């Protein structure tokens, strides 16, 4: 018999069941209160977020920023082109003129920007605007801050609207824009556009824009222009005015370091008709390639769906990227700027020679390639090639004989130019 043990076991079981029942009763009593508190907190936070968004919308405040996909792509390109290796330079003291469709200064990444000058060839408006969006994207690649990061946010930025709301502009209008840039002391003119050139031979051209570009070059102004986007159906050469000898013509590269499929090929062997002499180093086209595939850019007007950031593919972006990078070089070496020129070799010729020697060539490449150029634009390589030496002052030797324009019919003149681009896509889609 085990009477004592059985009684103890029954007692312990009774107490255990009693305690469990008590706990269940307490939990059941507290659960509705817990649910109510959590529901109240969720409702309160939802209302708070709604009020915050309404306040931001009324006051023009942007909550958030570019999606991680875009900032990741941007970082890849900064690494590819050596921008992340540059310290202490932001383009200060260098004047860059962007000729495009304008600029939207209300963009959250342009809030700190103060334009050094504005000129509207299309509508003569005194206040900066951008009714097409391309210009904002290109300017942002140079001066954007906060969300995306431009290559040279410290430059003095001039903006000329010479591209209309349809994305096109006339030779005469763009030539007028280039002249305005020169008159307003630009050190660099960025032309993310291209088209067919006129009849030209031995430095003489029938093309009004090409002549304006040549005049700028003669003044010691660096001109950067797009190679064009006809790689999928190539017409045999880069676009004009990128085809002009001393212009730095830029093709496109992907984040993996391959030529972007749409980047135009250069014809450097010459041809009988229309006559063109073979190009020689360091002026073979394109000179370099730079970010041109899924490049993170600013979107004008929130792109109509509230997206301020997106991406674009095209040699337009490549051009702006090089323009910003070159501004860093001119800041580091003011003697290369047009106002610093006095004696010796011309700055443009010297920089182009250094570009041909210090760009990142493709695997197995040892010479200029009609698609890859002299290589991927590497601003760290380029600046390092000049070292810390105080360069000998430079001068631009002017030809004594003025170029005589060959008269031609309107049929020989390229009437309209398109921005060399693929329209930006919204940041929402880019994040997918």
C-alpha positions as CSV (number, residue, x, y, z in Angstrom):
1,X,0.0,0.0,0.0
2,X,1.2,3.6,-0.8
3,X,-1.5,5.8,0.6
4,X,0.7,8.7,1.4
5,X,2.4,8.8,-2.0
6,X,-0.9,8.7,-3.9
7,X,-2.4,11.5,-1.9
8,X,0.6,13.7,-2.5
9,X,0.5,13.0,-6.2
10,X,-3.2,13.8,-6.4
11,X,-2.6,17.0,-4.4
12,X,0.3,18.1,-6.7
13,X,-1.8,17.5,-9.8
14,X,-4.7,19.4,-8.4
15,X,-2.5,22.4,-7.5
16,X,-0.8,22.3,-11.0
17,X,-4.2,22.2,-12.8
18,X,-5.5,25.0,-10.6
19,X,-2.4,27.2,-11.4
20,X,-2.8,26.6,-15.1
21,X,-6.4,27.4,-15.1
22,X,-5.7,30.6,-13.2
23,X,-3.0,31.6,-15.8
24,X,-5.4,30.9,-18.7
25,X,-8.1,33.0,-17.1
26,X,-5.6,35.9,-16.5
27,X,-4.4,35.7,-20.2
28,X,-7.9,35.7,-21.5
29,X,-8.7,38.7,-19.5
30,X,-5.5,40.6,-20.6
31,X,-5.6,39.7,-24.3
32,X,-8.3,42.2,-25.4
33,X,-6.4,45.0,-23.7
34,X,-3.2,43.9,-25.5
35,X,-5.0,43.9,-28.9
36,X,-6.5,47.3,-28.2
37,X,-3.2,48.9,-27.3
38,X,-1.4,47.5,-30.4
39,X,-4.3,48.5,-32.7
40,X,-4.2,52.0,-31.2
41,X,-0.5,52.3,-31.7
42,X,-0.8,51.2,-35.4
43,X,-3.6,53.7,-36.0
44,X,-1.7,56.5,-34.3
45,X,1.5,55.8,-36.4
46,X,-0.6,55.6,-39.6
47,X,-2.2,58.9,-38.9
48,X,1.3,60.4,-38.1
49,X,2.8,59.1,-41.3
50,X,-0.2,60.5,-43.3
51,X,0.2,63.9,-41.7
52,X,4.0,63.8,-42.4
53,X,3.4,63.0,-46.1
54,X,0.8,65.7,-46.5
55,X,3.1,68.3,-44.8
56,X,6.0,67.2,-47.0
57,X,3.9,67.5,-50.2
58,X,2.6,71.0,-49.2
59,X,6.1,72.3,-48.4
60,X,7.9,70.6,-51.3
61,X,9.9,68.4,-49.0
62,X,11.1,65.0,-50.5
63,X,10.9,62.1,-48.1
64,X,13.4,59.3,-48.9
65,X,15.8,59.3,-51.8
66,X,16.9,57.2,-54.7
67,X,16.4,53.5,-54.3
68,X,19.4,51.3,-53.2
69,X,19.5,49.8,-56.7
70,X,20.4,53.2,-58.2
71,X,22.9,54.2,-55.6
72,X,24.5,50.8,-56.0
73,X,24.8,51.3,-59.7
74,X,26.2,54.8,-59.2
75,X,28.9,53.4,-56.8
76,X,29.9,50.8,-59.4
77,X,30.4,53.5,-62.0
78,X,32.3,55.8,-59.6
79,X,34.6,52.9,-58.8
80,X,35.0,52.0,-62.5
81,X,36.0,55.5,-63.5
82,X,38.2,56.3,-60.5
83,X,36.0,59.0,-59.0
84,X,36.0,57.4,-55.6
85,X,39.8,57.6,-55.6
86,X,39.7,61.4,-55.8
87,X,39.9,63.5,-52.6
88,X,39.8,67.2,-52.1
89,X,38.5,68.1,-55.6
90,X,35.0,69.1,-56.5
91,X,35.5,71.2,-59.6
92,X,35.6,74.5,-57.8
93,X,36.8,77.4,-59.9
94,X,36.0,75.6,-63.2
95,X,33.2,76.9,-65.5
96,X,31.2,74.1,-67.2
97,X,28.5,74.9,-69.7
98,X,25.8,72.3,-70.4
99,X,23.9,72.7,-73.7
100,X,20.7,70.7,-73.5
101,X,17.0,71.0,-72.8
102,X,17.4,73.1,-69.7
103,X,17.4,72.3,-65.9
104,X,14.8,71.9,-63.2
105,X,16.2,73.6,-60.1
106,X,13.3,72.3,-57.9
107,X,14.8,68.8,-58.0
108,X,15.8,67.7,-54.4
109,X,19.4,67.0,-55.5
110,X,19.8,70.5,-57.0
111,X,18.5,72.5,-54.1
112,X,21.9,73.8,-53.2
113,X,22.8,74.8,-56.8
114,X,23.2,78.4,-57.8
115,X,23.5,78.7,-61.6
116,X,26.3,80.8,-62.8
117,X,24.3,81.6,-65.9
118,X,21.2,80.7,-68.0
119,X,20.3,81.3,-71.6
120,X,17.2,80.0,-73.4
121,X,17.7,79.7,-77.2
122,X,14.3,78.1,-77.7
123,X,11.7,80.3,-75.9
124,X,13.8,83.2,-74.4
125,X,12.5,82.5,-70.9
126,X,14.5,84.3,-68.2
127,X,13.8,81.6,-65.5
128,X,15.5,78.2,-65.8
129,X,13.2,75.3,-66.7
130,X,13.3,71.9,-68.4
131,X,10.2,70.7,-70.4
132,X,11.9,67.6,-71.8
133,X,14.0,66.3,-68.9
134,X,17.2,65.4,-70.6
135,X,19.1,68.5,-69.5
136,X,18.3,67.9,-65.8
137,X,19.6,64.4,-66.1
138,X,22.8,65.5,-67.7
139,X,23.4,68.4,-65.4
140,X,22.8,66.2,-62.4
141,X,25.6,63.9,-63.5
142,X,27.9,66.8,-62.9
143,X,26.5,68.8,-60.0
144,X,23.9,66.6,-58.1
145,X,24.2,66.4,-54.3
146,X,22.5,64.5,-51.5
147,X,20.6,61.7,-53.3
148,X,22.8,61.0,-56.3
149,X,26.3,62.4,-56.5
150,X,27.6,64.4,-59.4
151,X,31.2,64.1,-60.5
152,X,32.0,67.8,-59.8
153,X,29.3,69.5,-57.7
154,X,31.5,72.6,-57.0
155,X,31.8,73.8,-60.6
156,X,30.3,77.1,-61.8
157,X,27.5,75.8,-63.9
158,X,26.2,77.5,-67.0
159,X,23.1,76.0,-68.7
160,X,21.8,76.7,-72.2
161,X,18.4,75.5,-73.4
162,X,18.9,74.6,-77.1
163,X,16.9,71.4,-77.2
164,X,13.1,71.8,-77.3
165,X,10.3,69.7,-75.6
166,X,10.5,67.1,-78.3
167,X,14.2,66.4,-77.8
168,X,15.5,68.2,-80.9
169,X,17.3,71.4,-81.8
170,X,18.6,73.2,-84.9
171,X,22.2,73.6,-85.9
172,X,21.9,77.3,-85.7
173,X,20.3,77.2,-82.2
174,X,23.0,74.9,-80.8
175,X,25.7,76.9,-82.5
176,X,24.3,80.0,-80.8
177,X,24.4,78.2,-77.5
178,X,28.0,77.2,-78.0
179,X,29.0,80.8,-78.8
180,X,27.2,82.0,-75.6
181,X,29.1,79.5,-73.5
182,X,32.4,80.8,-74.9
183,X,31.4,84.4,-74.3
184,X,30.5,83.5,-70.7
185,X,34.0,82.1,-70.0
186,X,33.2,78.4,-70.1
187,X,36.2,76.2,-69.6
188,X,34.3,73.1,-70.7
189,X,31.2,72.7,-73.0
190,X,29.2,69.5,-72.5
191,X,27.2,68.5,-75.6
192,X,25.1,65.4,-74.9
193,X,23.8,65.5,-78.5
194,X,24.7,64.5,-82.0
195,X,23.6,64.3,-85.6
196,X,24.9,64.3,-89.1
197,X,27.6,66.7,-89.9
198,X,28.0,68.9,-93.0
199,X,30.6,68.7,-95.7
200,X,34.1,69.1,-94.2
201,X,37.6,68.6,-95.3
202,X,41.0,69.7,-93.9
203,X,39.5,71.8,-91.1
204,X,37.0,73.5,-93.4
205,X,33.3,72.8,-92.8
206,X,29.9,73.8,-94.1
207,X,28.3,72.9,-90.8
208,X,27.3,75.8,-88.6
209,X,27.5,73.9,-85.4
210,X,30.9,72.3,-86.2
211,X,32.2,75.8,-87.0
212,X,31.0,77.1,-83.6
213,X,32.7,74.2,-81.9
214,X,35.9,74.8,-83.7
215,X,35.8,78.4,-82.7
216,X,35.4,77.3,-79.1
217,X,38.4,75.0,-79.4
218,X,40.4,77.8,-80.9
219,X,39.7,79.8,-77.7
220,X,41.0,77.0,-75.5
221,X,37.6,75.7,-74.5
222,X,37.3,71.9,-74.0
223,X,34.4,70.5,-75.9
224,X,33.0,67.1,-74.9
225,X,30.4,65.4,-77.2
226,X,28.5,62.2,-77.5
227,X,29.6,59.4,-79.9
228,X,26.0,58.6,-80.6
229,X,23.6,55.7,-80.0
230,X,23.5,53.9,-83.3
231,X,25.6,50.9,-82.3
232,X,22.8,48.5,-83.1
233,X,22.4,49.9,-86.6
234,X,25.7,51.6,-87.0
235,X,26.2,54.2,-89.8
236,X,29.9,53.8,-89.7
237,X,31.1,56.8,-87.7
238,X,30.5,58.8,-84.5
239,X,28.0,61.7,-84.5
240,X,28.8,65.3,-85.2
241,X,30.1,67.4,-83.5
242,X,31.9,64.6,-81.7
243,X,33.6,63.9,-85.1
244,X,35.5,67.2,-85.0
245,X,39.2,66.5,-84.5
246,X,40.0,68.2,-81.2
247,X,36.6,67.4,-79.6
248,X,36.7,64.7,-76.9
249,X,34.2,62.2,-78.2
250,X,32.7,59.8,-75.7
251,X,31.2,56.3,-76.2
252,X,29.4,54.2,-73.6
253,X,30.5,51.5,-71.2
254,X,28.6,49.1,-68.9
255,X,29.1,48.6,-65.2
256,X,31.0,45.4,-66.1
257,X,33.5,47.3,-68.2
258,X,32.1,46.2,-71.6
259,X,31.2,48.5,-74.5
260,X,27.5,49.4,-74.3
261,X,25.7,47.8,-77.2
262,X,24.3,51.0,-78.5
263,X,27.5,53.0,-78.6
264,X,28.5,54.2,-82.0
265,X,31.6,53.1,-83.9
266,X,34.3,55.5,-85.1
267,X,35.5,55.4,-88.7
268,X,39.2,56.2,-88.4
269,X,40.5,55.0,-91.7
270,X,39.2,57.8,-93.9
271,X,37.0,57.6,-96.9
272,X,36.9,58.9,-100.5
273,X,33.4,60.3,-100.4
274,X,32.4,62.4,-98.6
275,X,36.1,63.0,-98.3
276,X,37.7,62.4,-94.9
277,X,41.4,61.9,-94.1
278,X,42.4,59.1,-91.8
279,X,42.4,60.1,-88.1
280,X,45.6,59.9,-86.2
281,X,46.4,59.6,-82.5
282,X,45.3,61.1,-80.1
283,X,42.3,62.1,-82.1
284,X,40.8,58.8,-83.2
285,X,37.1,58.4,-82.4
286,X,35.7,57.9,-79.9
287,X,38.6,58.9,-77.6
288,X,37.2,57.3,-74.5
289,X,34.2,55.4,-73.2
290,X,32.4,56.2,-69.9
291,X,29.2,55.2,-68.1
292,X,26.5,54.7,-70.7
293,X,24.2,51.8,-69.6
294,X,21.6,52.1,-66.9
295,X,23.3,55.2,-65.5
296,X,21.5,56.7,-62.5
297,X,20.2,60.1,-63.3
298,X,17.9,62.9,-62.0
299,X,14.3,63.0,-63.3
300,X,12.7,66.4,-64.0
301,X,9.3,67.1,-62.5
302,X,9.3,63.8,-60.6
303,X,8.8,62.2,-64.0
304,X,5.0,62.6,-63.7
305,X,4.7,59.8,-61.2
306,X,6.5,61.3,-58.3
307,X,9.9,59.6,-59.1
308,X,12.8,62.1,-58.9
309,X,15.4,59.5,-59.7
310,X,15.7,57.0,-62.6
311,X,18.3,55.6,-65.0
312,X,19.2,56.3,-68.6
313,X,21.2,54.5,-71.2
314,X,23.1,56.4,-73.9
315,X,26.3,58.2,-74.7
316,X,24.7,61.4,-73.5
317,X,25.3,60.2,-69.9
318,X,28.8,59.2,-70.9
319,X,29.5,62.7,-72.1
320,X,28.3,64.5,-69.0
321,X,30.3,62.0,-66.8
322,X,33.5,62.9,-68.7
323,X,32.7,66.6,-68.5
324,X,32.4,66.4,-64.7
325,X,35.6,64.4,-64.4
326,X,37.5,66.7,-66.6
327,X,36.5,69.6,-64.4
328,X,38.3,67.9,-61.5
329,X,41.5,67.8,-63.6
330,X,41.2,71.5,-64.5
331,X,40.7,72.4,-60.8
332,X,43.8,70.4,-59.9
333,X,45.8,72.0,-62.7
334,X,44.4,75.6,-63.4
335,X,47.1,76.1,-66.0
336,X,45.0,73.9,-68.3
337,X,42.0,76.3,-68.1
338,X,41.6,78.8,-70.9
339,X,42.4,81.8,-68.7
340,X,45.6,80.1,-67.5
341,X,47.1,79.5,-71.0
342,X,50.3,81.3,-71.8
343,X,53.2,79.7,-73.7
344,X,54.0,76.1,-74.8
345,X,51.8,73.2,-75.9
346,X,48.1,73.7,-76.0
347,X,46.1,72.4,-73.1
348,X,43.6,70.5,-75.3
349,X,46.3,68.7,-77.2
350,X,48.1,67.8,-74.0
351,X,45.0,66.5,-72.2
352,X,44.0,64.5,-75.3
353,X,47.5,62.9,-75.4
354,X,47.3,62.0,-71.7
355,X,43.8,60.6,-72.3
356,X,45.1,58.3,-75.0
357,X,47.9,57.1,-72.7
358,X,46.0,56.8,-69.4
359,X,42.6,55.3,-70.1
360,X,41.8,51.7,-69.1
361,X,42.2,49.6,-72.2
362,X,40.2,46.4,-72.7
363,X,41.8,43.0,-72.0
364,X,44.2,42.3,-74.9
365,X,43.9,45.8,-76.3
366,X,47.1,47.7,-77.0
367,X,45.9,50.4,-79.5
368,X,42.9,52.5,-80.2
369,X,39.7,50.5,-80.9
370,X,36.8,51.9,-83.0
371,X,34.3,51.0,-80.3
372,X,36.4,50.9,-77.0
373,X,38.4,54.1,-77.9
374,X,41.7,54.5,-76.0
375,X,39.9,52.8,-73.1
376,X,37.6,53.5,-70.1
377,X,37.8,57.1,-68.8
378,X,39.8,57.0,-65.6
379,X,39.9,60.4,-63.9
380,X,42.4,59.1,-61.2
381,X,44.8,57.9,-63.9
382,X,44.5,61.2,-65.8
383,X,45.1,63.4,-62.8
384,X,48.0,61.2,-61.7
385,X,49.6,61.5,-65.1
386,X,50.1,65.2,-64.5
387,X,51.6,64.6,-61.1
388,X,52.1,67.4,-58.5
389,X,54.4,69.4,-60.8
390,X,53.6,72.9,-61.7
391,X,53.1,72.6,-65.4
392,X,54.8,74.9,-67.8
393,X,52.2,77.6,-68.9
394,X,50.4,76.7,-72.1
395,X,49.3,78.7,-75.1
396,X,46.9,78.3,-78.0
397,X,48.7,79.1,-81.2
398,X,46.2,80.8,-83.5
399,X,46.3,80.1,-87.2
400,X,47.1,83.3,-89.2
401,X,44.8,82.3,-92.0
402,X,41.1,82.3,-91.2
403,X,39.0,79.4,-92.2
404,X,37.0,80.1,-95.3
405,X,33.6,78.7,-95.2
406,X,32.5,76.7,-98.3
407,X,29.1,77.8,-99.5
408,X,26.5,75.0,-99.9
409,X,22.9,74.5,-100.3
410,X,20.6,73.8,-97.4
411,X,20.5,70.1,-98.5
412,X,24.2,69.8,-97.3
413,X,23.4,71.3,-93.9
414,X,22.3,69.1,-91.0
415,X,19.1,70.9,-90.1
416,X,18.2,69.3,-86.8
417,X,20.1,67.4,-84.0
418,X,18.7,65.0,-81.5
419,X,19.9,64.6,-78.0
420,X,22.0,61.4,-78.1
421,X,20.0,59.5,-75.5
422,X,17.5,56.9,-74.5
423,X,14.7,58.5,-72.4
424,X,15.2,58.0,-68.6
425,X,13.1,55.3,-66.9
426,X,11.4,55.9,-63.5
427,X,13.3,55.0,-60.4
428,X,10.4,52.7,-59.4
429,X,11.0,50.5,-62.5
430,X,14.8,50.8,-62.0
431,X,14.5,49.3,-58.5
432,X,12.8,46.1,-59.8
